[in-house]
Amino acid sequence: MFSSRGCLLSLLTLFAPLSATVTATANSWLDSRSGNSKPFCKAVSGSPDWPSPSTWKRLNDSLAGRLLNPSPPGAVCHPHPGQSGSSYNNTQECARVRGAWSTYEFHASDPVSTEWNHWNGDTCLPEQDYPCSPQGYPLFVVNATTARHVQLGVQFAKKHNMRLVVHSTGHDFLGRSNAPNSLSIWVHHLKGFQPNGDSFRPKGCKKPVVVEGTSVTVGGGSQMMDLYTALDALNQTIVGGGGKTVSVGGYLTGGGHSLLSARHGLGADQVLEMEVVTPSGEIVVANECQNQDIFFAMRGGGGSTFAILTSVTLRTFPTPSITTATIGLVTLDPLSSSVFPMIAYILSHFPRLADSSGLSGYAFLIPPNTPYDLGGNNPNPIGDPDPTDPDSPQNTTTLIGGIVMICTLQDSSISDLTSIWQPILDYASQTLFPQAGFIKVLEPKQHPSFLSWFQENHDRSPAGINIFIGSRLLPASSLTLGLSPSPEVSFPDSTAEINSTLQILTEKGKLYERYASSAGILSTAHLVSSRGLHKAKPRGGQSSVAVSPAWRKAYVHAICTESFLPLNLTSKYEALAKVEERVDALRELAPGSGAYVNEASPMEPNWQREFWGDNYDRLKRIKRTLDPTDVLWCNSCVGNERWQETGDRLCRV
């Protein structure tokens, strides 16, 4: 849903006085340093090269009325510009917006909203005490339902020197899907769902190529929950994201990890063919037979950079049954010194368990004395409150420290899962740390399908807040640090062996403490990789997929987050500094590795190498060939070095 600021044509007349100055001042916008006629900055509202009202009207006509000029979603809680007083513009609608602001679904359905407020500059929050203006949002939106709509929008932006962004659901930790003074291509309604039977034939191959196995062709704006649901009816699933509103375009172009990656590889490894609109405005097909550079770059090279995805064909797989368990060790001791060495011990088993059993899941690293909400959908490590027991916590929040993990096995039994963890938890609590008083958690459950598991365990973290994220890919060497990664686990019981193990864990625990000490359960270790990802066989081979080579050695994708106050620079910079400090501990833990571009810090130093490793140089060459005038540009994106944001304008460096 979105609100409009009235008839498009009426609004366009507001720009009529601005267009009168076009010819008079055009030369001031040329790049005097290079001595050529390339514009120095992208056009903004009020600049001489901004399209005239009649030009906008022609675009709208060509789109059959699909050009939008939407208000910021929080505008219903503020007076209209020029209106005096403090009364809300629409009290009833404002209440609805406020009530839905923290949900992904609300922001995903809006043509300009992002799921984290700061990427719109906090310019229109649904609170009366904050200011509201459209300055942090795109001015116009192409509501695309076909590739032709996308093509018309790209051609318009290229011709008129406009900043162009690509937006689907706004689920973007780097803010690439939004920009002020821009034209946005809203691909949210590019749907479509076509199963392809037991084989697929890529288009344009000189010799017939048949890809055996099931697949599905879907629109570039398709969301994960919709795809999982439709495929479940066919007893199939895909390698997809952990949030219901994650869109396939951003997910696949970043690489895409999944609970199922341990068996099948990354989302990008599953792509068989893509239809895209290039920065030159061409609609092309990319696969192993044609446009191979695009096929490479669009599988992990980053979104909003090389082309705009309009449809994609993905491998599908028989949906597995999912055996899951909440496992962990926690303590109520606020001064426990054993928490982080214990965490190091549990994580040291991840590579072995992932390779030998296919274990995957999501671990929460919890420093001592962390308030932990036992209600809602959080894993409950100490049992429900018992009002008849004076020693039981009497509310849904208590203070704990330790590790809690939602772990899974595919097509396995509950006994398979418990037999993996029972000896590890027993050894940690009874032999390594007998004085710590760790409470052991092992609560298994069986799900008949991936969809059944996902419906209970999808991402429920809040939207509509300000948050920075940092991450690191951790290989086996950084997790084990000399502890045996062999398929056979041993539990040494001699005093010398125990002391040696504890010494290793204590040193390693210091790094985990630096990483996790300030944010409780928002410090996570995603076990989403194993031999299945390391040895994945995408079409064209691993060298034809642009993701960082660090993925092919990683087992854990570690993530930390820091939130901050809106319109508060001190709070913002403190959050950035904390993220950097915590990720620096991960860099020390895993030097020479990398970070996952879709879930990374916007201030990642040397991001070109951290996100893409040795693939960056090739990606940059492809970018220069496909998009020599930088029609597509975004922060922390391949080839963006020639431009920088200056206020609300994008100008040449």
DOBA-417710 format. One line per field, with one value per residue (C-alpha): residue in one letter; residue number from 1; x, y, z. Coordinates in steps of 0.25 Angstrom, whole numbers, plus 5000, padded with zeros to 4 digits. Layout:
<selums>
residuo c(A:...) .
num c(NUM:...) .
xx c(X:...) .
yy c(Y:...) .
zz c(Z:...) .
</selums>
This chain:
<selums>
residuo c(M:F:S:S:R:G:C:L:L:S:L:L:T:L:F:A:P:L:S:A:T:V:T:A:T:A:N:S:W:L:D:S:R:S:G:N:S:K:P:F:C:K:A:V:S:G:S:P:D:W:P:S:P:S:T:W:K:R:L:N:D:S:L:A:G:R:L:L:N:P:S:P:P:G:A:V:C:H:P:H:P:G:Q:S:G:S:S:Y:N:N:T:Q:E:C:A:R:V:R:G:A:W:S:T:Y:E:F:H:A:S:D:P:V:S:T:E:W:N:H:W:N:G:D:T:C:L:P:E:Q:D:Y:P:C:S:P:Q:G:Y:P:L:F:V:V:N:A:T:T:A:R:H:V:Q:L:G:V:Q:F:A:K:K:H:N:M:R:L:V:V:H:S:T:G:H:D:F:L:G:R:S:N:A:P:N:S:L:S:I:W:V:H:H:L:K:G:F:Q:P:N:G:D:S:F:R:P:K:G:C:K:K:P:V:V:V:E:G:T:S:V:T:V:G:G:G:S:Q:M:M:D:L:Y:T:A:L:D:A:L:N:Q:T:I:V:G:G:G:G:K:T:V:S:V:G:G:Y:L:T:G:G:G:H:S:L:L:S:A:R:H:G:L:G:A:D:Q:V:L:E:M:E:V:V:T:P:S:G:E:I:V:V:A:N:E:C:Q:N:Q:D:I:F:F:A:M:R:G:G:G:G:S:T:F:A:I:L:T:S:V:T:L:R:T:F:P:T:P:S:I:T:T:A:T:I:G:L:V:T:L:D:P:L:S:S:S:V:F:P:M:I:A:Y:I:L:S:H:F:P:R:L:A:D:S:S:G:L:S:G:Y:A:F:L:I:P:P:N:T:P:Y:D:L:G:G:N:N:P:N:P:I:G:D:P:D:P:T:D:P:D:S:P:Q:N:T:T:T:L:I:G:G:I:V:M:I:C:T:L:Q:D:S:S:I:S:D:L:T:S:I:W:Q:P:I:L:D:Y:A:S:Q:T:L:F:P:Q:A:G:F:I:K:V:L:E:P:K:Q:H:P:S:F:L:S:W:F:Q:E:N:H:D:R:S:P:A:G:I:N:I:F:I:G:S:R:L:L:P:A:S:S:L:T:L:G:L:S:P:S:P:E:V:S:F:P:D:S:T:A:E:I:N:S:T:L:Q:I:L:T:E:K:G:K:L:Y:E:R:Y:A:S:S:A:G:I:L:S:T:A:H:L:V:S:S:R:G:L:H:K:A:K:P:R:G:G:Q:S:S:V:A:V:S:P:A:W:R:K:A:Y:V:H:A:I:C:T:E:S:F:L:P:L:N:L:T:S:K:Y:E:A:L:A:K:V:E:E:R:V:D:A:L:R:E:L:A:P:G:S:G:A:Y:V:N:E:A:S:P:M:E:P:N:W:Q:R:E:F:W:G:D:N:Y:D:R:L:K:R:I:K:R:T:L:D:P:T:D:V:L:W:C:N:S:C:V:G:N:E:R:W:Q:E:T:G:D:R:L:C:R:V) .
num c(1:2:3:4:5:6:7:8:9:10:11:12:13:14:15:16:17:18:19:20:21:22:23:24:25:26:27:28:29:30:31:32:33:34:35:36:37:38:39:40:41:42:43:44:45:46:47:48:49:50:51:52:53:54:55:56:57:58:59:60:61:62:63:64:65:66:67:68:69:70:71:72:73:74:75:76:77:78:79:80:81:82:83:84:85:86:87:88:89:90:91:92:93:94:95:96:97:98:99:100:101:102:103:104:105:106:107:108:109:110:111:112:113:114:115:116:117:118:119:120:121:122:123:124:125:126:127:128:129:130:131:132:133:134:135:136:137:138:139:140:141:142:143:144:145:146:147:148:149:150:151:152:153:154:155:156:157:158:159:160:161:162:163:164:165:166:167:168:169:170:171:172:173:174:175:176:177:178:179:180:181:182:183:184:185:186:187:188:189:190:191:192:193:194:195:196:197:198:199:200:201:202:203:204:205:206:207:208:209:210:211:212:213:214:215:216:217:218:219:220:221:222:223:224:225:226:227:228:229:230:231:232:233:234:235:236:237:238:239:240:241:242:243:244:245:246:247:248:249:250:251:252:253:254:255:256:257:258:259:260:261:262:263:264:265:266:267:268:269:270:271:272:273:274:275:276:277:278:279:280:281:282:283:284:285:286:287:288:289:290:291:292:293:294:295:296:297:298:299:300:301:302:303:304:305:306:307:308:309:310:311:312:313:314:315:316:317:318:319:320:321:322:323:324:325:326:327:328:329:330:331:332:333:334:335:336:337:338:339:340:341:342:343:344:345:346:347:348:349:350:351:352:353:354:355:356:357:358:359:360:361:362:363:364:365:366:367:368:369:370:371:372:373:374:375:376:377:378:379:380:381:382:383:384:385:386:387:388:389:390:391:392:393:394:395:396:397:398:399:400:401:402:403:404:405:406:407:408:409:410:411:412:413:414:415:416:417:418:419:420:421:422:423:424:425:426:427:428:429:430:431:432:433:434:435:436:437:438:439:440:441:442:443:444:445:446:447:448:449:450:451:452:453:454:455:456:457:458:459:460:461:462:463:464:465:466:467:468:469:470:471:472:473:474:475:476:477:478:479:480:481:482:483:484:485:486:487:488:489:490:491:492:493:494:495:496:497:498:499:500:501:502:503:504:505:506:507:508:509:510:511:512:513:514:515:516:517:518:519:520:521:522:523:524:525:526:527:528:529:530:531:532:533:534:535:536:537:538:539:540:541:542:543:544:545:546:547:548:549:550:551:552:553:554:555:556:557:558:559:560:561:562:563:564:565:566:567:568:569:570:571:572:573:574:575:576:577:578:579:580:581:582:583:584:585:586:587:588:589:590:591:592:593:594:595:596:597:598:599:600:601:602:603:604:605:606:607:608:609:610:611:612:613:614:615:616:617:618:619:620:621:622:623:624:625:626:627:628:629:630:631:632:633:634:635:636:637:638:639:640:641:642:643:644:645:646:647:648:649:650:651:652:653) .
xx c(5000:5005:4999:4999:5002:4991:4990:5003:5000:4996:5009:5017:5013:5021:5034:5030:5037:5050:5050:5051:5065:5070:5078:5083:5091:5094:5109:5111:5108:5119:5131:5141:5153:5152:5149:5137:5122:5120:5111:5118:5106:5094:5082:5074:5060:5063:5076:5075:5076:5064:5053:5041:5027:5024:5035:5031:5017:5022:5029:5016:5008:5018:5017:5002:5001:5010:5019:5017:5020:5018:5018:5028:5020:5021:5015:5001:5005:5009:5002:5003:5014:5009:4999:4999:4997:5001:4989:4991:4988:4980:4979:4973:4983:4995:4990:4991:5005:5010:5005:5011:5024:5033:5028:5036:5022:5019:5032:5033:5019:5022:5029:5039:5041:5053:5053:5063:5060:5074:5075:5064:5071:5061:5054:5039:5037:5023:5024:5019:5032:5041:5041:5035:5040:5041:5056:5061:5053:5052:5044:5038:5036:5033:5024:5029:5021:5028:5042:5038:5034:5048:5054:5046:5051:5065:5065:5059:5069:5081:5076:5073:5085:5077:5081:5074:5072:5066:5056:5048:5045:5055:5062:5076:5087:5095:5084:5086:5071:5069:5074:5069:5066:5065:5056:5053:5050:5041:5041:5033:5021:5030:5024:5022:5024:5026:5031:5040:5038:5050:5059:5062:5068:5076:5073:5083:5092:5099:5098:5086:5089:5079:5080:5075:5067:5055:5055:5045:5045:5040:5039:5050:5042:5037:5038:5043:5030:5022:5032:5034:5019:5016:5028:5023:5010:5020:5028:5039:5048:5059:5072:5066:5066:5063:5053:5039:5040:5054:5053:5060:5067:5075:5077:5083:5092:5098:5101:5090:5092:5082:5079:5080:5093:5101:5095:5093:5102:5098:5086:5095:5100:5086:5083:5081:5077:5074:5066:5071:5071:5085:5089:5088:5073:5074:5066:5075:5076:5089:5093:5105:5103:5101:5104:5114:5120:5106:5103:5116:5114:5099:5102:5108:5114:5104:5091:5088:5101:5101:5087:5073:5067:5054:5053:5061:5062:5066:5069:5058:5060:5051:5047:5054:5048:5055:5059:5062:5066:5069:5082:5091:5098:5095:5098:5091:5104:5106:5121:5124:5138:5135:5124:5134:5143:5131:5126:5139:5138:5124:5128:5140:5131:5124:5133:5133:5118:5115:5123:5120:5105:5101:5097:5093:5087:5088:5095:5093:5106:5101:5110:5108:5097:5090:5075:5068:5053:5047:5034:5031:5039:5052:5058:5056:5068:5063:5049:5036:5033:5026:5018:5017:5033:5039:5053:5047:5047:5034:5034:5038:5052:5064:5079:5087:5100:5105:5101:5087:5086:5075:5081:5076:5078:5071:5064:5069:5063:5062:5071:5082:5082:5082:5093:5101:5100:5098:5112:5118:5109:5112:5127:5126:5118:5123:5138:5143:5135:5129:5129:5122:5108:5104:5089:5088:5078:5074:5059:5057:5045:5042:5036:5031:5036:5045:5033:5028:5041:5042:5028:5032:5047:5047:5054:5046:5055:5049:5048:5046:5059:5073:5083:5097:5102:5116:5120:5132:5133:5140:5147:5150:5164:5159:5148:5157:5170:5177:5165:5163:5153:5153:5140:5143:5141:5149:5147:5161:5160:5174:5178:5188:5179:5168:5177:5183:5169:5165:5177:5174:5159:5163:5171:5161:5150:5156:5153:5139:5137:5142:5132:5120:5121:5113:5100:5096:5088:5090:5104:5101:5109:5101:5106:5101:5113:5120:5125:5112:5115:5130:5128:5116:5115:5108:5106:5119:5127:5130:5139:5127:5120:5125:5123:5136:5145:5144:5131:5137:5145:5136:5127:5121:5116:5117:5108:5107:5098:5097:5085:5085:5075:5069:5074:5085:5099:5106:5098:5100:5115:5116:5109:5118:5130:5125:5122:5136:5142:5134:5137:5152:5152:5146:5157:5167:5161:5160:5170:5170:5156:5144:5130:5117:5113:5098:5100:5112:5116:5115:5128:5135:5150:5155:5141:5145:5154:5146:5133:5139:5153:5161:5148:5147:5156:5148:5135:5141:5144:5130:5124:5132:5128:5113:5111:5122:5114:5110:5095:5094:5102:5101:5110:5119:5116:5126:5132:5126:5140:5137:5125:5122:5110:5111:5099:5087:5094:5103:5115:5128:5140) .
yy c(5000:5014:5028:5038:5053:5055:5054:5053:5063:5073:5071:5072:5086:5090:5087:5096:5108:5100:5095:5109:5111:5099:5105:5117:5110:5096:5099:5100:5086:5081:5074:5085:5077:5067:5077:5068:5070:5059:5065:5067:5063:5055:5063:5067:5074:5089:5086:5091:5077:5072:5067:5076:5073:5070:5060:5053:5052:5045:5035:5033:5031:5021:5013:5013:5022:5014:5026:5028:5040:5034:5041:5036:5025:5033:5046:5042:5046:5060:5072:5075:5084:5098:5094:5100:5094:5081:5072:5059:5059:5045:5041:5027:5024:5029:5019:5008:5012:5013:4999:4993:5001:4990:4979:4975:4974:4988:4994:4983:4987:5002:5007:5016:5011:5003:4994:5002:5017:5023:5019:5029:5039:5038:5049:5045:5036:5034:5042:5056:5060:5058:5066:5060:5063:5055:5059:5045:5037:5035:5046:5037:5022:5013:5003:4991:4979:4975:4976:4986:4996:4994:4996:5009:5014:5011:5018:5030:5031:5029:5040:5050:5048:5044:5036:5022:5012:4998:4995:4983:4981:4990:4979:4984:4986:4995:5005:5002:5002:5016:5030:5044:5052:5039:5031:5017:5005:4997:4983:4978:4974:4966:4953:4940:4925:4915:4901:4895:4880:4870:4878:4891:4896:4910:4919:4923:4911:4907:4893:4887:4888:4881:4883:4871:4873:4881:4896:4908:4922:4933:4948:4957:4963:4949:4948:4936:4933:4933:4924:4914:4913:4911:4901:4893:4889:4882:4876:4885:4896:4905:4910:4924:4934:4934:4946:4945:4958:4956:4957:4948:4959:4965:4951:4945:4956:4957:4942:4937:4927:4918:4907:4898:4903:4893:4882:4890:4903:4917:4923:4928:4914:4910:4920:4914:4926:4941:4951:4965:4980:4985:5000:5002:4999:4985:4973:4961:4947:4943:4928:4919:4920:4935:4948:4940:4953:4957:4943:4943:4957:4955:4943:4949:4962:4971:4977:4990:4990:4982:4980:4979:4965:4963:4948:4936:4921:4914:4899:4893:4881:4871:4878:4871:4868:4877:4872:4884:4886:4898:4894:4902:4904:4916:4921:4931:4935:4950:4949:4936:4935:4922:4927:4931:4919:4910:4918:4915:4901:4899:4907:4898:4886:4893:4890:4875:4874:4881:4872:4859:4861:4873:4881:4895:4906:4919:4921:4933:4937:4943:4950:4949:4957:4959:4962:4951:4951:4937:4941:4942:4933:4933:4920:4918:4912:4911:4907:4914:4923:4914:4923:4912:4911:4923:4919:4921:4934:4941:4949:4947:4953:4948:4950:4939:4937:4926:4920:4917:4911:4907:4895:4886:4873:4870:4856:4851:4847:4853:4843:4846:4861:4858:4848:4859:4869:4861:4857:4871:4878:4868:4869:4884:4885:4873:4872:4886:4895:4887:4900:4909:4903:4903:4899:4889:4891:4881:4882:4875:4875:4869:4877:4870:4880:4892:4901:4896:4899:4913:4917:4915:4920:4931:4944:4952:4963:4977:4986:5001:5004:5009:4999:4996:4982:4976:4962:4952:4939:4929:4917:4904:4909:4921:4912:4900:4907:4893:4886:4873:4876:4861:4853:4846:4854:4851:4856:4856:4853:4854:4867:4871:4870:4877:4888:4889:4890:4901:4909:4909:4912:4923:4931:4929:4933:4946:4949:4944:4953:4965:4962:4959:4966:4978:4973:4960:4951:4960:4954:4942:4931:4925:4911:4911:4905:4892:4883:4884:4899:4897:4887:4893:4891:4904:4905:4908:4904:4912:4921:4926:4931:4944:4942:4944:4932:4932:4926:4913:4911:4917:4910:4921:4935:4943:4955:4966:4978:4992:5001:5016:5027:5035:5048:5047:5048:5044:5031:5028:5029:5022:5010:5010:5010:4999:4990:4993:4990:4976:4972:4975:4964:4955:4960:4956:4942:4940:4948:4948:4943:4953:4958:4955:4967:4966:4966:4975:4988:5001:5005:4992:4996:4991:4986:4983:4971:4968:4965:4959:4956:4953:4954:4969:4973:4964:4970:4984:4982:4976:4988:4998:4990:4989:5003:5013:5025:5019:5019:5009:5014:5010:5010:4999:4994:4990:5001:5012:5019:5030:5037:5041:5046:5061:5064:5059:5060:5049:5056:5052:5050) .
zz c(5000:4998:4998:4987:4988:4978:4963:4956:4945:4956:4963:4951:4949:4961:4953:4941:4946:4948:4934:4929:4932:4925:4913:4921:4931:4925:4924:4939:4940:4931:4936:4934:4940:4928:4918:4912:4912:4922:4933:4946:4955:4953:4951:4963:4964:4961:4953:4938:4933:4941:4932:4929:4933:4919:4918:4931:4925:4913:4921:4929:4916:4911:4924:4923:4935:4944:4948:4963:4971:4985:4998:5009:5017:5030:5024:5028:5042:5038:5033:5018:5014:5017:5026:5040:5053:5059:5056:5048:5033:5035:5049:5046:5035:5044:5055:5045:5040:5054:5057:5045:5045:5051:5041:5029:5021:5023:5017:5006:5001:5000:4987:4994:5008:5013:5024:5032:5034:5033:5018:5016:5025:5036:5028:5030:5042:5047:5059:5061:5068:5056:5043:5031:5016:5004:5003:5007:4996:4981:4974:4964:4963:4951:4956:4947:4944:4931:4926:4916:4928:4934:4920:4918:4932:4930:4916:4922:4933:4924:4914:4925:4934:4945:4957:4956:4967:4968:4979:4982:4997:5003:5010:5008:5019:5010:5006:4991:4988:4991:4988:4988:4975:4968:4959:4965:4957:4967:4963:4974:4965:4955:4959:4951:4955:4944:4948:4937:4939:4940:4931:4926:4912:4913:4902:4891:4892:4878:4882:4890:4905:4915:4930:4936:4949:4953:4953:4953:4946:4955:4954:4959:4970:4975:4991:4999:5006:4993:4986:4998:4999:4984:4983:4995:4988:4978:4989:4985:4990:4987:4993:4998:5009:5024:5023:5017:5009:5004:4989:4979:4972:4983:4989:4977:4972:4986:4986:4996:5008:5013:5023:5011:5006:5014:5005:4992:4992:4991:4984:4973:4970:4967:4955:4942:4934:4936:4928:4931:4926:4924:4927:4912:4913:4906:4910:4909:4914:4921:4923:4921:4906:4904:4911:4920:4927:4931:4936:4944:4950:4954:4962:4974:4968:4976:4973:4966:4958:4945:4941:4946:4948:4942:4943:4947:4946:4958:4962:4971:4980:4987:5000:5012:5025:5036:5049:5058:5072:5082:5088:5097:5110:5118:5132:5141:5148:5144:5146:5139:5133:5126:5116:5104:5106:5106:5093:5087:5090:5084:5071:5070:5066:5055:5043:5047:5050:5037:5028:5035:5037:5029:5042:5040:5048:5055:5068:5078:5086:5099:5108:5123:5130:5117:5118:5110:5106:5109:5102:5087:5078:5085:5088:5103:5110:5124:5123:5125:5137:5148:5157:5168:5169:5176:5169:5155:5148:5150:5137:5123:5124:5131:5131:5125:5118:5108:5095:5089:5075:5066:5059:5048:5040:5027:5025:5039:5052:5065:5071:5060:5065:5080:5078:5072:5083:5096:5098:5094:5104:5115:5113:5113:5125:5133:5129:5124:5132:5144:5153:5143:5146:5132:5129:5118:5107:5097:5091:5078:5068:5055:5043:5031:5021:5019:5019:5032:5038:5032:5036:5051:5049:5039:5043:5053:5056:5055:5043:5044:5053:5050:5050:5045:5043:5042:5038:5035:5028:5037:5031:5039:5043:5051:5058:5062:5065:5066:5072:5063:5052:5048:5047:5060:5072:5084:5099:5106:5120:5125:5133:5124:5111:5118:5123:5108:5103:5113:5109:5095:5098:5107:5097:5086:5095:5097:5082:5083:5096:5087:5077:5085:5098:5095:5088:5094:5085:5073:5072:5063:5057:5045:5042:5027:5020:5018:5007:5000:4998:4996:4985:4979:4964:4958:4943:4937:4949:4962:4954:4947:4960:4965:4980:4989:4988:5004:5003:4998:5010:5021:5031:5039:5035:5047:5049:5059:5060:5066:5067:5068:5070:5059:5055:5065:5059:5072:5074:5059:5059:5072:5066:5054:5063:5071:5059:5054:5067:5068:5053:5056:5066:5055:5045:5055:5057:5041:5034:5019:5019:5014:5017:5011:5003:5006:5021:5024:5029:5020:5026:5022:5019:5006:5003:4989:4993:5006:4998:4985:4987:4974:4966:4968:4956:4946:4952:4950:4936:4933:4940:4931:4918:4922:4928:4923:4928:4941:4939:4951:4964:4978:4991:4993:4979:4968:4960:4968:4970:4960:4967:4982:4989:4993:5001:4993:4980:4973:4966:4960:4968) .
</selums>
